[in-house]
Amino acid sequence: DEVNRATMNYEYFLFKNQHTSNPFQNANANVDNDEWDKTLFTTDEKEKLKAINNQSLIEITEKIIQIFKINEKKENIIFLQAFQDVIFTFMYSKNGAIKGFLEWWKQNEEKQIVNVPENEQSFKIMTIHKAKGLDFKVVIVPFLNWNLDDLNNYQKQPILWLKTDVEPFSKMPILPVKLMKDTAKSIFKEDYFKEKLYQNVDNLNLVYVAFTRARNEMYCFAPLKNPPKENKTIPTAYLALNTIQTSNELSSKLNDELVFELGKPTHFTYPKAKAETEGTIRQTDDYPTVDSSSRLLIKYSGKNIWDETSPIDSKINYGVIMHEILQNIIHKSDVEKAIYNQMASGKISGDEAELIRDKFVEFWEQKEVEKWFTTDVKVLNEATILLPSGKQYRPDRIVFTKEKVIVIDYKFGEEHKKHSYQLERYSDFLSEMGYQNIESYLYYVGLKKIVKGE
């Protein structure tokens, strides 16, 4: 959208100008994104961006790195590698559609991390909760300033489900009660103070965990903001200060600038890992990019990975591709989108997509088939039937109409007796589940033949 586009333009401006100038300085505030595009991107960059529109997600990412020379800055390399790993994992486990990735990234971007080897010169950042049970030679607590409870914070006030014997509220088996200051004066005051106690204990335990993770050195930053008012919860920063000031032993270590020091720095250095001393772990100084579109097809699934024939030429590959496409088709209008997803994920080429489109023209020639893909039916594709024994069965398609249930299994090879037996079992399972008036069909796509089950 326009906001994201403006953000991208702003970030690219800073990158392009090495953060040396302000894009808003001497700028017209009324200039829209299209004008920014003309200013920021060269004609060559625009042409190259247009050329990669229909390529796979991983190829688009690689081309963008090339076009804007993002890999020329050494400090970007580790993040580029991590991001490409995320792209590849997404395409392997989900699909290669850009829209799908952007939606996934919006929900998961904050969970992504850059993995570095142990003993690398870096900080390990984690929450206090995740640090439980661990210890480190040096620990830094950057924000020792959380409240012991959040009952005075409107946005963080918890909702508890409570019971009461007081009329008329006792008529409800359970009530949602938001714990706030006024709750202390209500019939739920006992629950309020109990929750307040629990929160205080939990947050004091967090302080204890934070203070006991260090083996050699610990540094805490405790910003003192507004002093706590009377009868208000004391933030951990003031709690620490009060503890030091009221202790005869500790108060002498506190200077006029409210800096508390106990002990002497050890300047401990982590020993290098064995692998690092042998030269097997090192940070690369460059990040080469390649144009793989004309000579390399990245395969994201392990099936038939050694079969070098085209998906259309190989009956095995053709069956797998067609099954995957049909799995994503609910109605006839979904065909083009399903084919595009296969192309975008790198499983088929543009030429192969055209051949598959031709195959689908033949697919719809059987009159019975179109009835399975109408918009007035409920459909389950590749739905698992789980038996009490733990065994699982998965028909290709189950169609629920107002009058009957239809089970369909697609076959892309020759006829075989075991196919009919398998189809019969699907019908039996559905019958045992309580469904009536069940019809079953085997569709031999390559043979253009439909066999109705008994």
N, C-alpha and C positions, 0 to 999 in steps of 0.2 A: 504494500500500500504506500501512499504518499509519505507517511511518517518514516517508515523503514527506508524508503528510497532516499529521503533527505538525510537520514542518519548515515547511510552508506556513502553518499556524496561528501558529507562532512569528514568522515573518517578517511576516505580516499584522498581528500584534499590535504589533510594533515600528513598522511603517508607520503604523498607525492612531493610535498614541500619540506619533508624532514622535520615537521613540527616547528618550523622557524617563523611561520606567519599565521595570522588569525584570518580565517576565511570571511569573517564578518566585518573586518576592518575595511572601510571605504566601499562596502558592498551595499547594493540596493536591496532593501528588505523585501521588496515586492517581486524579486526575481523568482520564477517557479523552477521546478525540478528539470523541466525540459531545457531551460536556459542554462542551468548548472551543467547539464550533460554536455551541451555544446562547448562550454568553457573548459570542463575538466578532461574530457576524453578526446583524443586525437582521431582523425578520420580513419587511420589504420586500426586503432583500438576498436572503434565502432564496427568496422567491417569484420574484424576477427570475432567480436562478440556475437554478431549476427550469424556467423558461420557455424557456431557451436550449439545453436539452439536445439537441434534434434539429436545431439549425441548423448551418450550415457552419462549418468551423474559423476562417475569417477573420472571420465574423460573431460567433462566440463570443468571439474575442479582442477585437473592437471593443466588444461589450457589457460584457465584464469591465472594460475601461478606463473605460467610462461608469459602471457600477454603483459601483465603488470609487474613482472620481475620481482615478485614477492620473495623469491628464494635467494635473492642477492644479498639480503641482510642476514648475517650469521645468527643474530638473536632470534630470527623468525623460524629457523630450521626445525627445532625440536617441536614447535607448535604445529608446523605444517605436517610433520610426520604423524603426530598424534591425531590431527584432524583427518588426514587421509586414512588412518586406521579406522576411525569412526565411520567414514564414508563407506569403506569396504565392508565393515561388519554390518552396517545397515543394509547394504545391497545384498549381502549374502543371506541375512536372516529375514528380510522383509521384501522390498522391491526397489527398483531404481528410479521411481518417479520423483521428480524434483519437488513437487507439491507435497508429497507424502513425507519426504525428508525434512522439508521446512517446518511442517506441522510437528513432526517428531522432535526436531531440534528445539523448537519453541518450548516444549515441555521438559526436555532433558538436557539442555545445554549446561545448566549449572551443575549437573552430576558428572560431567566429563572431566577427566583429570589427565595430567601429563605424567606418565610413569617414568621414573628415573632409577638407575641402579642404586642399591644400598651403598652408603659411604660416598655417594656423589656429593660435591660441595653444594648443598642446597638445604632449605628448610623443609621439614615435614609438618604440614599444617593439618590440624585435626581438631575436632571438638573435644571438650573435656570428657564427655560421655564415651567417645571412642578411645580415649587415652586410658580408660580404666584397665588395670591389670598390666600396663606397660610402664617402663621407666626409660629415661634418657639421661645422658650425661649433662646436657644443657637444655633447660626449658625456659621459654619466654611466654608469659601470660600478657597479651597486649591490652586486654580490656577487663581489668578487675573492677567492674563497676555495675554489676547486675543487681537487681533488687531481690530481696529475700522472698517476696511474694508479689504477685501481679494483681491483687484484688482491687487496687486503686487505679489500675490501668484499664480504661474502658474497653480497649481493643483486645485485651488479653484476659478479661474476666471469664472464668470458666463457667460452664453450665453443668450442673449436677442434677441427676434424677433422684428425687427424694420422696420419702413417705412421711405422712403426719396423721395424728389422731384428731387433730383439731377440725371441727366442722366449719364450713362445708367442704373444706379441702380433702377431708378423709374419704369422701365419696369417690375420689380419683385414686386408683391403685398406686400411681406414681406421677410425680410432677416435675417438669423441667424448671429449675430455678437458677437464674443467673446470679452468681455471688458477687455482690458489690457492697459498698459501704453501708447502704441502708439495710442490707440483709441482716446486719448485726442487731437491728432493732425489731426484727420480725420473728415469726414463730420458728424460723429456720436458723436462729442465731447460734444454736449449738453446732449445727453442721457448718456454719460459716467459720466459727473459731477453730473447729477441728480441721477444716481444709486449710485455714491460715497456718496452723501449726505444722501440718504436713508439708506445705510449700516452704516454710522456713527451714524445716529439717532437711528437706531435699536440697535446697540451695546452699545450706551450710555444708552438706556432704560434698557438693560440687567444689566448694572452696577447699575442703580437705583433700579431695582427689587432685586438684590442681597443684596444691602445695606439696604433695608427696610423690610427684612423678620424677623429680630431678635427683640425680646422683651426685653431681658436682656443683652445678650452678643453676640458679633460678633468678630470672628478672621479671618483675611485675610492673605494669603501668596502671596506676589507679587514679584516673582523673577525678578531681574533686569539683563537682559542679555545685548546684545549689545545696546548701546545708539542709539536712532533713528537718522537717518541722516536728513539733512535739506530737507525740502519739502516732507518728508516721513510721513506716518501715524504714530501717536504716540500710542504705545501699552498702554493698560489700566494701567499697573503697573507704567509706567512713568507718565501717566496722573494723577494718584493718588498722586505720589510723588511730582509732580509739583504743584498740588493744595495745598498740605500741606506746601511746602516750601515757596510759595508766599503768605500765609496767616499769618498775624501777630499773630492771636489767636492760630492757630494750629501749627505753626513751632516750638514753644517752647516745644511741646510735643514729638518732634522727636529727638532721641538721635544720638550719633555719629555712631552707628551701623545701622542707618536707621530703627530703630524700633519705631513705632508710637503707643503711648498708650494714650487713653482718657477715663477717668473714672476709676472705680475700679471693679475688679472681684466680682461677687455676690455669686459665688459657689452655684448656684441654684440647688436643687435636685428635680427631678420629683417625685411626690407622687406615692406610689404603688397603682395599681388598686385594686378595691374592691375584685375582684375574686382572685387576687394573695394573698391578706392578708388572705383570707379564705382557701387558700391552694389548690385551684382548678386549678391553672396554675403553672406548674413546669417543669423544664427541666429534661428529663429522663437521667439516667446515663448509660443505656445499650440499645442495639438494638438487640433483639433476632431474630434469623433466624430459619426458619423451612423448612423441606423437605416435600412439599405438593404434590409431583408428584404421590405418591402411595395412597393417602387417601383423597385428596381434589382437585376438579376441579373448578377453578375460572371462573365464568361466567361473560362476559363483556357486555351482552345485557340484557335488562329487559324482553324481550318476553318469556313467559312460564317459568319464573324463578322458579315457584313452581312445575313445572312438573318434577318429579324426574326420569322419565323413560328415557331410551336411546333415542337419536335422531332418531335411526333407528326403535325402538320399537313403538314410538309415531308417529302417522300419522301427527299430527300438527307440531311437531318438525322436522320430516323428510321433510315435505314440506317447512318449513322455511329454513332449511339447504340447500336443493337442490336449492331453489330459489336464495339464496345468492351465491352459487357456479355458477349457470348458469348466474347470473348477471355479473360475472367476466370472462365469456368465450366469446371470439369473434370468435375464430376458434377452431376446434376440438383439436388441439395441446395444447390448454390452460387449458385442464381439470386437469392435474396433478398439475399444479401450483396453480389453484384455490382450489383444495382439500388440498394441503399443507398449504395454508394460513389459512384455517379453522382450521387445526390441530395446527398450530403455534400460533393462537390467543386463543387456549384453548377451542374452541367450540365443537370440536370432538376429540376423542382419536385415537390412532393409529389403534386399532381394528375396530373402527367405520369407519375410513378412508378406510380400506380394504373392508368393506361392501358397502360403497358408490361407490367404484371403480367397484364392481360387478354390482351395480345398473346402472352405466353408460354403461356397456357392453350391458345391456338390452335396455338402452336409445337409442343406435345407431342402434338397430335392425330394426327400421322402415326406409325404404329406403328414404322416403321423408325428413326425419330429416337431413341427411347428406348434402342435398342441401342448408339447411339454415346456414351451418357453413363452407362453402367453402371459400377459400382465395381471390376470385375474386369479392366479394360483400362488400358493405358498411353496417355496422351494428350499430344500436342504442339499447342498453340494458337499460331497465327501464327509458327511456326518457320521460320527463313530457310533456304532451299536455295541454297547458294553454288556456282556453276558454275566450272570452270577458267578461263573467259573473264573472270570477275569479276562477271558478271551475277547478280542475286539474285531469287529468287522466294519467295513466302510464301503457302502454302495456309492457309485459315482453320483447318482442324482435320485432324490425322492421328491415327487410332486404331489401335493395335497390339493385336490379339488373338492367341491362341495359334495360330490357323489362318490369319489373313490380315492384310493392312494395308488400312485404309479411309481414303480421302482425301475430305474434304468441303469444298465451297465454298458459302457462303451468298450468296444474291442477294435483293435487296429491290425489284427493279424487274421489267421485262418480260423475257421470254426473248430470247436473242440467240445467234447461231451462234458468236461469239467466246468465249462462256463455255465451250462444249463443247471448243473448241480449247485453251483455257487449262487445263481440267481434264485433258485428254489429255496435255499437256506435263508436268503434275505427276506423273502416273502413269509417264511415260517416265523422268523424273529419278529417281524412287524405284527403278525397275527397274534403271537404270544403277548405282545405289548398292548393288545386290545383293539387294533385297527381291523376294520372289515372292508370287504369289497376291494381287495388288493389285486392289481394287475402288475405284471413284470415283463420287461422287454430287454433283449440283447440287441444292441445296435452295432453291427459289423460295418464300421464306417468305410473302410477301404473296399469292401465287397458291395457296398450300397444295399445292405440287406438287414431287415429287422426280423428277429425271431421272438415270438410271444411265448412267455413262460407258461407252464401248465398250471 
